[in-house]
Amino acid sequence: MLISVVITNYNYGRFLGQAIDSVLAQSHPDVECVVVDDGSTDNSREVIAARPGVVAIFQQNAGQSRALETGLAAARGELVISLDSDDWLFDDACARVAQAWRPGVVCVNYRLAVNGDKSCAWPPEPFLDSGHAEFLALNGYYPSAPMSGNAFSREYARMVLAGAQRLDGDGVDALLLYCAPVLGDLAHIDAPLGVYRTHGGNVSMTSGRKTVRNLGDHAYYQFRAQQAAQRYARERGIAMPQRRYLVGAYPSLWLLLARDGGYDRLPLPEQGRLITTMSAVRGFMHQPGIDTLRRGKNVALLLAMAVLPLPLRRRLADRFFFGDAPAAAATKGRPQQQTARA
């Protein structure tokens, strides 16, 4: 079975070589490495040129979702791993994914070792054996790793991205993950098969600085991914609650913080502060995988922010959620470029 690993890259030349080398070193006998450089201005071209065993594609900056579409169009493998250019795979990753595949599966989830530490793997929660769509409808997510921790059917990924609505940059991993339970079967490998690198510049909500733009973008993409899953379920007659508001503890919290910070880059869901607050509170009270201390702290803060005026809410946000990245430091208005991690 040919497996295509598509690496999308924007100005991560300092990490890109290790990502490519990890693909070229796979023990699986039939692996294709496709590298899509999304208009980098650093040394990425030189890094790619030094590795002749790859399919190299260079395009003007268009964002991660468009870069992945380009890579999928060129990929020949039945299975595709979308590898972020600041991550890398263990040597047996493709072989184990191929073993886990079966007809009808559209997504295989596996864990990622944070900075190479296999004792610290993402996600920290157990994978689900079944009930992914139900879990998603209730909690707004299901346990999975960021983009590099998933393998997708090539045809499934092509179809979902071709039908994507309002996807202009990042957020592609949420879209592919959330639509999977209503469009096919899922499988998982309960072991780290690659490395999730944190380096301070990550845009993922699992690491890195938080800004108003970062929070607002992620709330937007989570909502669009949840809505896409509901749309596919409706079109296929699959029972799934049809909600016109954002679901989930952290996404709802991000939405509140982004609005208070003046976020206006992308159209956020039109829902009132009360329903957003209640969704966040419900999530922190009942969602699995959140420790007791964090539940209590976030519920208390949410209830306080529900009654405080905006200036005091912003002070709370600066103190507890942004740290050294004040809420006032919104990045709205800057040119949109691809970030290297969704």
Secondary structure by P-SEA (a helix, b strand, c coil): cbbbbbbbbccccccaaaaaaaaaaccccbbbbbbbbcccccaaaaaaaacccccccccccccaaaaaaaaaaaccccbbbbcccccccccaaaaaaaaaccccccbbbbbbccccccccccccbbbbccaaaaaaaacccccccccccccccaaaaaaaaaacccccccaaaaaaaaaccccbbbbbbccccccccccccccccccccccaaaaaaaaaaaaaaaaaaaaaaaaaccccccccccccaaaaaaaaaaaaacccccccccccaaaaaaaaaaaaaccccccaaaaaaaaaaaaaaacccaaaaaaaaacccccccccccccccccccccccc
